Amino acid sequence: MKNEKYFISVAEPWDFESPDGQNKVRGSIVSVKSNQCLVFKSNYDLKFGDVTGDILVLFPRHYGIDFSDLGDKRLAFNGGLLLKKYNENLSEKELEENSKFVIIGSFRKE
């Protein structure tokens, strides 16, 4: 799963634009912290209001869903933009505390 190519479909903000087009983000999963937390690196910087970065911290959007078996499924998430430099040693709690909620969407393997 790590470093495989993934595609995000952005639901909110509804008017999101990226180099890939309207409501699209491409990148890869760089770390699986738990069944409830993934670290996603986009292929470019993302801008949400006054924050910019390329690392999203993703959490399942719905109760009873987790990231244990992605396969070819489309999974809904809530995501935060990491506000500090990414380090593999950051815990799930540190990632959550150092990110700003900016996105709702779903992702799947390309």
GIJO-V732520 format. One record per residue. OMEGA is omega in radians with two decimals (NA if undefined). Layout:
# GIJO-V732520
<<OMEGA> <OMEGA>>
This chain:
# GIJO-V732520
<<3.12> <3.09> <2.99> <-3.10> <3.14> <-3.12> <3.08> <2.98> <-3.05> <3.07> <3.09> <0.07> <-3.02> <-3.09> <-3.09> <3.08> <3.06> <3.05> <3.11> <3.13> <-3.10> <3.06> <3.13> <3.02> <3.06> <3.13> <-3.10> <3.04> <-3.11> <3.14> <3.02> <-3.10> <3.11> <3.06> <-3.10> <-3.07> <3.06> <3.03> <-3.07> <3.09> <3.11> <-3.13> <-3.06> <3.07> <3.08> <3.13> <3.09> <-3.11> <-3.08> <3.13> <-3.12> <3.08> <-3.13> <3.14> <3.05> <3.05> <-3.01> <3.10> <3.12> <-3.11> <-3.03> <3.10> <3.10> <3.11> <3.04> <-3.07> <-3.05> <-3.10> <-3.08> <-3.11> <3.10> <-3.13> <2.97> <-3.08> <3.13> <-3.11> <2.86> <-3.08> <3.06> <3.06> <-3.13> <-3.04> <3.10> <3.14> <-3.14> <3.08> <-3.11> <-3.10> <3.11> <3.12> <3.09> <3.13> <3.12> <3.10> <-3.14> <-3.12> <-3.09> <3.08> <3.12> <3.13> <-3.06> <-2.93> <2.94> <-3.13> <3.05> <3.12> <3.10> <3.10> <3.10> <NA>>
